[in-house]
């Protein structure tokens, strides 16, 4: 019996992997999603819309699309549950939904028309926050928080809380007539998590506070330390695994660190042969040409604080 060569074996394994996934996943391509609300012709007072449908067996995720009257997409998102709440300005919209799994997807339901209209009662409405995004990391202490206007709101109330070994209100403002609030380092005085919240107010009602967190992080990660391969190692053309010790972040806020490996043919790194970023402390590269190569690593946290580059090592490919 002839042995399978590596290419044939690779294709066989690849096909088997995907075939197994298809077998394990339920074929939902002929199924349909049953919508609960909003149904065709629904008129919703206020800006908060809850989209609801029945769960369908075999579906891992649902793709919901909300389209404005001018055919511009407001939302195109995957959700895991059978309910989706979203804030919309007054206007006419369509929405549709389909189910998905790894191998299959249902058809979209026929587009459903609905409308939102302004309401003086803010109690069941909400403020849609814009920037900064949820769990945003920054080293900049000049921050502008912004949100969308709520129809029939007369003003907004804003609260900023610092969370660092407890909670402390560091800024509070009522009767804001705009849809933004700025801060500088007199308010954001140290690295910490900050929770900002906004509510809309008129003469008879108000929304609940909508809130998000952002993180101020000005601490620079420490310099990574190279492990392997050793300096001036001599190798044949081959795949080399690089290892290093991650740079550490010792500040109040520790965010995920991304390491950038650079490889160059000159010690000053004027020409970068290869660059890759990874959250791991190792990476691979295949050397195919005879030459002397130099490599180094630096650490970058989620707030874009960057360490110094590590020391430089060389690899001699003969």
KOLVEXLO-472146 format. One record per residue: residue in three letters; x, y, z of N, C-alpha, C in turn. Coordinates in steps of 0.05 Angstrom, whole numbers, padded with zeros to 5 digits, always signed. Layout:
<atoms>
ALAXYZXYZXYZ
...
</atoms>
This chain:
<atoms>
UNK+00017-00024+00000+00000+00000+00000+00018+00025+00000
UNK+00011+00044-00017+00027+00069-00018+00020+00086+00006
UNK+00041+00100+00015+00037+00119+00037+00027+00145+00026
UNK+00009+00159+00042+00000+00186+00034+00023+00205+00037
UNK+00027+00222+00017+00046+00243+00021+00035+00265+00039
UNK+00052+00283+00048+00044+00303+00068+00022+00322+00058
UNK+00023+00328+00032+00003+00347+00021-00024+00333+00021
UNK-00025+00308+00011-00050+00294+00010-00062+00290+00037
UNK-00044+00283+00056-00053+00279+00084-00064+00305+00095
UNK-00051+00327+00089-00060+00353+00099-00088+00360+00089
UNK-00092+00356+00063-00118+00361+00051-00140+00343+00064
UNK-00132+00318+00069-00152+00300+00080-00160+00309+00109
UNK-00140+00316+00124-00146+00325+00152-00162+00351+00151
UNK-00155+00369+00132-00170+00394+00130-00200+00389+00124
UNK-00204+00371+00104-00231+00364+00096-00246+00351+00118
UNK-00233+00332+00133-00246+00318+00154-00254+00337+00177
UNK-00237+00357+00182-00243+00376+00204-00269+00392+00197
UNK-00271+00401+00173-00294+00417+00165-00319+00399+00162
UNK-00314+00374+00152-00337+00356+00149-00348+00349+00177
UNK-00331+00346+00197-00341+00340+00224-00357+00363+00235
UNK-00348+00388+00229-00363+00411+00239-00390+00412+00226
UNK-00392+00405+00199-00418+00405+00186-00436+00384+00198
UNK-00424+00360+00204-00440+00339+00216-00451+00347+00243
UNK-00435+00360+00259-00443+00367+00286-00463+00390+00286
UNK-00462+00408+00267-00481+00430+00266-00507+00422+00253
UNK-00529+00432+00264-00556+00426+00253-00560+00443+00228
UNK-00571+00431+00207-00577+00446+00183-00602+00462+00187
UNK-00599+00489+00189-00621+00507+00195-00629+00523+00170
UNK-00617+00516+00147-00621+00532+00123-00650+00534+00113
UNK-00667+00515+00122-00695+00516+00114-00713+00524+00137
UNK-00701+00532+00159-00717+00541+00182-00722+00571+00181
UNK-00740+00581+00197-00745+00610+00197-00748+00620+00226
UNK-00741+00645+00230-00743+00658+00256-00772+00669+00259
UNK-00783+00665+00283-00810+00676+00289-00807+00702+00305
UNK-00814+00724+00293-00812+00750+00306-00835+00755+00325
UNK-00828+00767+00348-00848+00774+00368-00854+00804+00368
UNK-00833+00821+00369-00838+00850+00368-00811+00864+00361
UNK-00813+00888+00349-00838+00900+00338-00847+00886+00313
UNK-00873+00886+00308-00884+00874+00284-00889+00896+00264
UNK-00897+00889+00240-00901+00908+00218-00921+00929+00226
UNK-00914+00955+00222-00932+00977+00228-00932+00987+00256
UNK-00915+00976+00274-00914+00984+00302-00903+01013+00304
UNK-00916+01029+00321-00908+01057+00327-00899+01057+00356
UNK-00875+01064+00361-00863+01064+00388-00858+01092+00398
UNK-00870+01099+00420-00865+01126+00432-00840+01125+00449
UNK-00822+01143+00443-00796+01144+00457-00774+01134+00440
UNK-00750+01131+00451-00727+01124+00435-00715+01097+00441
UNK-00727+01082+00459-00717+01056+00467-00734+01034+00455
UNK-00722+01017+00437-00736+00996+00423-00725+00969+00432
UNK-00743+00951+00439-00735+00924+00446-00743+00905+00424
UNK-00724+00892+00411-00729+00873+00390-00729+00845+00402
UNK-00750+00830+00396-00754+00804+00409-00763+00783+00389
UNK-00752+00759+00391-00760+00737+00373-00757+00711+00389
UNK-00769+00690+00378-00767+00664+00391-00741+00650+00385
UNK-00729+00637+00405-00705+00622+00401-00710+00599+00381
UNK-00690+00593+00365-00693+00571+00346-00671+00551+00351
UNK-00679+00526+00354-00661+00504+00359-00640+00502+00337
UNK-00614+00499+00345-00592+00496+00326-00579+00522+00319
UNK-00589+00545+00329-00577+00571+00324-00558+00578+00346
UNK-00534+00586+00338-00514+00596+00357-00516+00626+00361
UNK-00520+00641+00340-00521+00670+00341-00543+00680+00322
UNK-00552+00704+00327-00572+00717+00310-00560+00743+00299
UNK-00564+00746+00273-00555+00771+00260-00579+00789+00257
UNK-00578+00812+00270-00600+00832+00269-00590+00856+00253
UNK-00607+00865+00235-00601+00889+00219-00624+00909+00223
UNK-00617+00934+00228-00637+00956+00230-00629+00976+00209
UNK-00649+00983+00192-00643+01000+00169-00661+01025+00170
UNK-00648+01048+00165-00663+01073+00165-00680+01075+00139
UNK-00697+01095+00139-00715+01099+00115-00699+01104+00090
UNK-00675+01117+00093-00658+01123+00070-00640+01099+00062
UNK-00646+01075+00073-00632+01050+00067-00603+01050+00078
UNK-00597+01067+00097-00572+01067+00111-00574+01048+00135
UNK-00554+01031+00139-00555+01012+00161-00549+01026+00187
UNK-00567+01024+00206-00563+01034+00233-00548+01013+00250
UNK-00556+00987+00246-00544+00965+00262-00541+00941+00243
UNK-00518+00928+00246-00513+00902+00233-00496+00886+00253
UNK-00509+00871+00270-00494+00859+00293-00502+00830+00298
UNK-00483+00815+00309-00489+00788+00318-00495+00789+00348
UNK-00517+00775+00356-00524+00774+00384-00529+00745+00391
UNK-00525+00738+00417-00528+00710+00425-00555+00703+00437
UNK-00570+00724+00446-00596+00719+00459-00618+00726+00439
UNK-00643+00722+00448-00666+00728+00430-00678+00755+00436
UNK-00663+00773+00448-00673+00800+00454-00650+00820+00449
UNK-00657+00843+00438-00637+00863+00432-00650+00890+00436
UNK-00638+00907+00453-00649+00933+00459-00631+00954+00448
UNK-00643+00974+00435-00627+00994+00421-00641+01021+00422
UNK-00625+01042+00423-00636+01070+00424-00637+01081+00396
UNK-00660+01091+00387-00663+01102+00360-00676+01130+00362
UNK-00667+01147+00345-00679+01173+00342-00707+01170+00328
UNK-00725+01190+00332-00751+01188+00319-00747+01185+00288
UNK-00763+01167+00277-00761+01163+00248-00773+01136+00240
UNK-00771+01130+00214-00782+01105+00203-00759+01086+00198
UNK-00763+01061+00205-00742+01041+00203-00753+01014+00193
UNK-00735+00997+00185-00740+00969+00179-00721+00952+00196
UNK-00729+00928+00203-00710+00909+00216-00715+00881+00205
UNK-00694+00865+00207-00696+00837+00199-00676+00821+00215
UNK-00680+00795+00216-00664+00778+00233-00660+00751+00219
UNK-00637+00738+00224-00633+00711+00215-00617+00696+00236
UNK-00618+00669+00235-00602+00653+00254-00578+00642+00240
UNK-00556+00637+00255-00531+00627+00244-00519+00607+00263
UNK-00505+00587+00251-00486+00570+00265-00461+00568+00249
UNK-00443+00551+00256-00417+00550+00243-00420+00543+00213
UNK-00439+00526+00207-00441+00515+00180-00465+00526+00164
UNK-00485+00535+00177-00510+00542+00163-00521+00569+00173
UNK-00541+00579+00158-00556+00603+00166-00584+00601+00156
UNK-00603+00612+00170-00630+00613+00161-00633+00637+00141
UNK-00655+00638+00126-00660+00662+00111-00667+00685+00130
UNK-00663+00709+00121-00673+00732+00136-00703+00732+00135
UNK-00716+00741+00157-00745+00746+00156-00750+00769+00137
UNK-00774+00771+00127-00780+00793+00109-00778+00819+00124
UNK-00766+00841+00113-00763+00866+00128-00788+00876+00141
UNK-00786+00884+00166-00809+00893+00182-00807+00923+00186
UNK-00828+00937+00178-00829+00966+00181-00840+00974+00209
UNK-00827+00993+00221-00836+01005+00246-00827+01034+00248
UNK-00838+01048+00267-00833+01077+00270-00829+01084+00299
UNK-00810+01102+00305-00808+01113+00331-00816+01143+00331
UNK-00830+01152+00351-00839+01180+00352-00830+01191+00379
UNK-00826+01217+00380-00817+01230+00404-00839+01230+00425
UNK-00830+01229+00451-00849+01229+00473-00839+01248+00494
UNK-00858+01262+00507-00850+01280+00529-00843+01265+00554
UNK-00852+01240+00556-00846+01224+00579-00819+01210+00575
UNK-00799+01218+00591-00772+01207+00588-00767+01182+00605
UNK-00787+01175+00621-00782+01154+00642-00773+01127+00629
UNK-00785+01120+00607-00778+01095+00594-00759+01098+00571
UNK-00746+01120+00569-00726+01125+00548-00698+01123+00560
UNK-00678+01126+00542-00650+01123+00552-00632+01141+00536
UNK-00610+01148+00548-00589+01164+00535-00570+01145+00521
UNK-00565+01150+00495-00545+01134+00480-00518+01147+00482
UNK-00499+01134+00496-00472+01145+00500-00456+01140+00474
UNK-00438+01159+00468-00422+01157+00444-00393+01152+00450
UNK-00378+01172+00460-00350+01169+00465-00343+01179+00493
UNK-00323+01167+00506-00308+01143+00497-00324+01118+00499
UNK-00314+01097+00484-00328+01072+00483-00325+01057+00510
UNK-00341+01037+00514-00340+01021+00539-00313+01009+00543
UNK-00302+01012+00567-00276+01000+00575-00253+01011+00558
UNK-00254+01036+00551-00234+01049+00535-00209+01055+00553
UNK-00185+01049+00542-00161+01055+00557-00146+01078+00543
UNK-00136+01096+00559-00122+01119+00548-00101+01129+00567
UNK-00080+01141+00555-00059+01154+00571-00064+01184+00571
UNK-00084+01193+00556-00090+01222+00553-00110+01230+00575
UNK-00104+01250+00590-00121+01259+00612-00140+01282+00603
UNK-00139+01289+00578-00159+01308+00567-00180+01292+00552
UNK-00202+01288+00566-00223+01270+00557-00249+01286+00551
UNK-00262+01279+00529-00289+01290+00524-00309+01267+00523
UNK-00329+01268+00540-00350+01249+00540-00374+01260+00524
UNK-00385+01244+00506-00406+01254+00489-00429+01234+00487
UNK-00453+01243+00481-00476+01227+00479-00495+01238+00458
UNK-00515+01222+00450-00535+01231+00430-00557+01247+00445
UNK-00567+01267+00431-00589+01283+00442-00614+01266+00445
UNK-00629+01271+00466-00655+01257+00470-00677+01278+00464
UNK-00695+01270+00445-00717+01287+00438-00734+01294+00462
UNK-00741+01320+00465-00757+01331+00486-00743+01332+00513
UNK-00717+01328+00514-00702+01333+00538-00694+01363+00539
UNK-00696+01375+00563-00689+01403+00566-00659+01406+00574
UNK-00648+01386+00588-00621+01387+00597-00611+01359+00605
UNK-00586+01358+00613-00574+01332+00621-00559+01336+00647
UNK-00558+01314+00662-00542+01313+00687-00520+01293+00683
UNK-00496+01300+00693-00472+01285+00688-00458+01279+00715
UNK-00449+01254+00719-00434+01247+00743-00410+01231+00734
UNK-00387+01237+00746-00362+01222+00742-00352+01211+00768
UNK-00348+01185+00769-00339+01171+00793-00312+01158+00788
UNK-00293+01162+00807-00267+01149+00806-00268+01124+00823
UNK-00260+01101+00811-00259+01076+00825-00230+01067+00829
UNK-00221+01070+00853-00193+01062+00860-00192+01057+00890
UNK-00195+01032+00897-00196+01025+00926-00221+01036+00939
UNK-00243+01038+00923-00268+01050+00932-00279+01068+00910
UNK-00301+01082+00916-00313+01099+00896-00314+01128+00907
UNK-00307+01147+00889-00307+01175+00897-00318+01191+00874
UNK-00339+01207+00879-00350+01225+00859-00331+01249+00856
UNK-00319+01252+00832-00299+01272+00827-00310+01295+00810
UNK-00334+01291+00798-00346+01313+00782-00376+01308+00781
UNK-00391+01329+00783-00420+01327+00781-00431+01354+00769
UNK-00448+01352+00749-00458+01376+00737-00487+01371+00728
UNK-00504+01390+00734-00532+01389+00725-00537+01412+00705
UNK-00561+01411+00692-00569+01432+00673-00549+01436+00651
UNK-00538+01414+00640-00521+01416+00617-00538+01418+00592
UNK-00533+01438+00576-00549+01443+00552-00537+01431+00527
UNK-00513+01421+00528-00500+01409+00505-00500+01378+00508
UNK-00488+01364+00490-00487+01335+00491-00458+01326+00494
UNK-00442+01340+00510-00415+01332+00515-00405+01345+00541
UNK-00385+01333+00553-00373+01343+00577-00343+01337+00576
UNK-00326+01357+00581-00297+01353+00579-00284+01354+00606
UNK-00260+01341+00608-00244+01340+00632-00215+01344+00626
UNK-00199+01351+00646-00170+01351+00643-00158+01338+00667
UNK-00131+01341+00670-00118+01327+00692-00123+01338+00719
UNK-00138+01360+00721-00146+01370+00748-00169+01352+00759
UNK-00184+01339+00741-00205+01321+00750-00195+01292+00748
UNK-00182+01285+00726-00171+01258+00723-00143+01259+00734
UNK-00140+01260+00760-00115+01267+00773-00097+01243+00777
UNK-00107+01219+00772-00089+01195+00775-00100+01172+00759
UNK-00082+01153+00754-00090+01130+00739-00112+01114+00755
UNK-00134+01109+00741-00156+01095+00755-00178+01088+00734
UNK-00197+01073+00744-00222+01069+00728-00241+01092+00734
UNK-00253+01104+00713-00272+01125+00717-00298+01117+00704
UNK-00320+01120+00719-00347+01113+00710-00362+01139+00705
UNK-00370+01144+00680-00386+01168+00673-00414+01160+00667
UNK-00433+01176+00676-00461+01170+00672-00476+01196+00666
UNK-00497+01193+00649-00513+01216+00639-00542+01208+00641
UNK-00559+01228+00648-00588+01224+00646-00599+01249+00633
UNK-00622+01246+00619-00636+01268+00606-00659+01276+00624
UNK-00665+01302+00624-00685+01313+00642-00703+01333+00627
UNK-00729+01333+00633-00746+01355+00625-00763+01363+00649
UNK-00783+01379+00646-00798+01391+00669-00815+01370+00683
UNK-00821+01348+00670-00840+01328+00682-00828+01300+00686
UNK-00805+01295+00674-00794+01267+00676-00764+01267+00671
UNK-00752+01244+00674-00724+01241+00669-00718+01212+00662
UNK-00696+01207+00648-00688+01180+00642-00672+01169+00666
UNK-00666+01143+00666-00646+01132+00684-00619+01140+00674
UNK-00599+01138+00692-00571+01144+00684-00562+01121+00665
UNK-00549+01129+00643-00534+01110+00627-00505+01113+00634
UNK-00490+01091+00636-00462+01094+00645-00443+01076+00630
UNK-00418+01085+00630-00396+01070+00618-00371+01075+00635
UNK-00351+01058+00631-00325+01061+00644-00303+01067+00624
UNK-00284+01083+00632-00259+01086+00617-00236+01085+00637
UNK-00212+01079+00627-00189+01075+00645-00167+01094+00636
UNK-00157+01109+00656-00134+01126+00651-00109+01111+00660
UNK-00091+01107+00642-00067+01091+00648-00043+01105+00635
UNK-00026+01117+00651-00002+01130+00641+00024+01116+00648
UNK+00021+01092+00660+00045+01077+00668+00056+01061+00644
UNK+00082+01063+00640+00095+01049+00617+00104+01021+00625
UNK+00097+01001+00609+00107+00974+00615+00137+00973+00616
UNK+00147+00955+00632+00177+00951+00633+00187+00938+00608
UNK+00213+00940+00604+00227+00930+00580+00226+00899+00580
UNK+00217+00887+00557+00218+00858+00556+00247+00848+00557
UNK+00250+00823+00567+00277+00810+00568+00277+00787+00549
UNK+00297+00786+00531+00299+00764+00511+00308+00738+00524
UNK+00297+00716+00516+00304+00690+00526+00319+00673+00506
UNK+00304+00665+00485+00315+00648+00464+00307+00659+00436
UNK+00324+00654+00416+00350+00641+00416+00372+00658+00428
UNK+00394+00646+00435+00417+00660+00447+00429+00679+00426
UNK+00443+00699+00436+00456+00719+00418+00477+00705+00401
UNK+00478+00713+00376+00498+00705+00356+00496+00674+00350
UNK+00472+00663+00354+00469+00635+00347+00471+00631+00317
UNK+00483+00609+00309+00487+00602+00281+00467+00580+00273
UNK+00451+00584+00252+00431+00564+00244+00431+00560+00214
UNK+00419+00538+00205+00413+00535+00177+00387+00549+00171
UNK+00381+00555+00146+00354+00566+00140+00332+00548+00152
UNK+00315+00559+00168+00295+00543+00182+00276+00562+00196
UNK+00255+00550+00209+00236+00564+00225+00248+00567+00254
UNK+00248+00592+00264+00260+00597+00290+00237+00607+00308
UNK+00237+00597+00333+00218+00606+00353+00232+00626+00371
UNK+00221+00649+00374+00232+00670+00391+00216+00671+00417
UNK+00231+00672+00439+00218+00674+00466+00229+00697+00482
UNK+00212+00709+00498+00221+00731+00515+00203+00732+00540
UNK+00212+00747+00559+00196+00752+00583+00180+00778+00579
UNK+00154+00777+00583+00137+00800+00578+00145+00824+00596
UNK+00142+00847+00585+00144+00871+00601+00121+00873+00620
UNK+00125+00882+00645+00104+00883+00665+00094+00912+00669
UNK+00069+00915+00676+00057+00941+00682+00051+00942+00712
UNK+00065+00960+00725+00062+00961+00755+00045+00984+00764
UNK+00031+00998+00746+00015+01021+00754-00012+01013+00767
UNK-00029+01033+00773-00055+01027+00784-00073+01011+00766
UNK-00069+01015+00740-00086+01001+00720-00067+00983+00703
UNK-00074+00957+00703-00059+00938+00687-00077+00929+00664
UNK-00069+00936+00640-00085+00928+00616-00069+00907+00601
UNK-00082+00895+00581-00069+00874+00565-00046+00885+00550
UNK-00024+00871+00551+00001+00880+00537+00004+00864+00511
UNK+00010+00879+00490+00017+00868+00464+00047+00871+00459
UNK+00060+00850+00451+00088+00851+00446+00093+00852+00416
UNK+00111+00870+00408+00119+00872+00380+00147+00862+00376
UNK+00150+00842+00359+00176+00831+00352+00184+00843+00325
UNK+00209+00853+00324+00219+00864+00299+00245+00849+00292
UNK+00248+00843+00266+00272+00830+00255+00283+00847+00233
UNK+00309+00851+00233+00321+00869+00213+00348+00857+00203
UNK+00357+00866+00180+00383+00858+00170+00405+00878+00178
UNK+00398+00899+00192+00418+00918+00202+00413+00924+00231
UNK+00434+00928+00246+00433+00931+00274+00418+00956+00283
UNK+00415+00976+00265+00400+01000+00272+00370+00998+00264
UNK+00363+00976+00253+00335+00971+00246+00324+00992+00227
UNK+00340+01001+00208+00331+01020+00188+00312+01006+00168
UNK+00317+00980+00163+00300+00964+00146+00289+00940+00162
UNK+00263+00940+00165+00250+00918+00180+00243+00895+00161
UNK+00255+00872+00166+00249+00849+00150+00223+00836+00157
UNK+00217+00837+00183+00192+00824+00193+00184+00838+00219
UNK+00158+00842+00221+00147+00853+00246+00120+00840+00252
UNK+00116+00831+00277+00092+00818+00284+00084+00826+00313
UNK+00058+00829+00318+00049+00836+00345+00033+00812+00356
UNK+00037+00807+00382+00024+00784+00394+00020+00789+00424
UNK-00001+00778+00435-00005+00780+00464+00011+00758+00479
UNK+00023+00740+00464+00039+00719+00475+00068+00728+00479
UNK+00085+00711+00491+00113+00718+00495+00130+00701+00477
UNK+00119+00693+00454+00135+00679+00434+00123+00683+00406
UNK+00140+00679+00386+00132+00682+00358+00151+00666+00341
UNK+00143+00659+00317+00160+00644+00299+00164+00660+00273
UNK+00187+00654+00261+00194+00666+00235+00212+00646+00220
UNK+00207+00643+00193+00223+00626+00177+00244+00641+00163
UNK+00269+00635+00168+00292+00647+00154+00299+00630+00129
UNK+00299+00642+00106+00304+00627+00081+00330+00636+00067
UNK+00339+00660+00074+00363+00671+00061+00386+00673+00080
UNK+00410+00668+00070+00434+00670+00086+00440+00699+00092
UNK+00443+00705+00117+00449+00733+00125+00452+00734+00155
UNK+00459+00757+00166+00458+00762+00194+00434+00779+00200
UNK+00418+00769+00219+00393+00783+00226+00394+00792+00255
UNK+00380+00814+00261+00378+00825+00288+00349+00825+00297
UNK+00344+00820+00322+00316+00820+00332+00314+00834+00359
UNK+00291+00845+00364+00285+00859+00389+00255+00859+00393
UNK+00246+00865+00418+00218+00864+00425+00212+00889+00443
UNK+00188+00900+00439+00178+00920+00457+00149+00914+00466
UNK+00141+00925+00488+00114+00919+00500+00097+00944+00497
UNK+00071+00941+00489+00052+00962+00486+00027+00955+00501
UNK+00017+00971+00519-00008+00965+00533-00032+00976+00519
UNK-00056+00971+00529-00081+00979+00516-00084+01009+00514
UNK-00070+01024+00531-00071+01053+00530-00049+01065+00512
UNK-00035+01047+00497-00014+01054+00479+00011+01065+00492
UNK+00015+01058+00518+00041+01064+00531+00061+01043+00521
UNK+00084+01052+00512+00104+01034+00500+00129+01033+00516
UNK+00139+01009+00520+00164+01005+00534+00187+01012+00516
UNK+00211+01013+00528+00235+01014+00511+00238+00987+00497
UNK+00252+00987+00475+00258+00962+00462+00277+00946+00480
UNK+00275+00920+00478+00294+00902+00492+00322+00906+00481
UNK+00341+00893+00493+00367+00892+00481+00365+00878+00454
UNK+00385+00880+00438+00385+00869+00411+00402+00843+00410
UNK+00391+00823+00398+00407+00798+00393+00409+00793+00363
UNK+00428+00777+00356+00432+00771+00327+00429+00741+00322
UNK+00422+00734+00298+00421+00706+00288+00436+00705+00262
UNK+00454+00686+00260+00470+00683+00235+00459+00659+00220
UNK+00449+00664+00196+00438+00642+00179+00459+00636+00158
UNK+00468+00611+00159+00489+00602+00140+00479+00581+00121
</atoms>
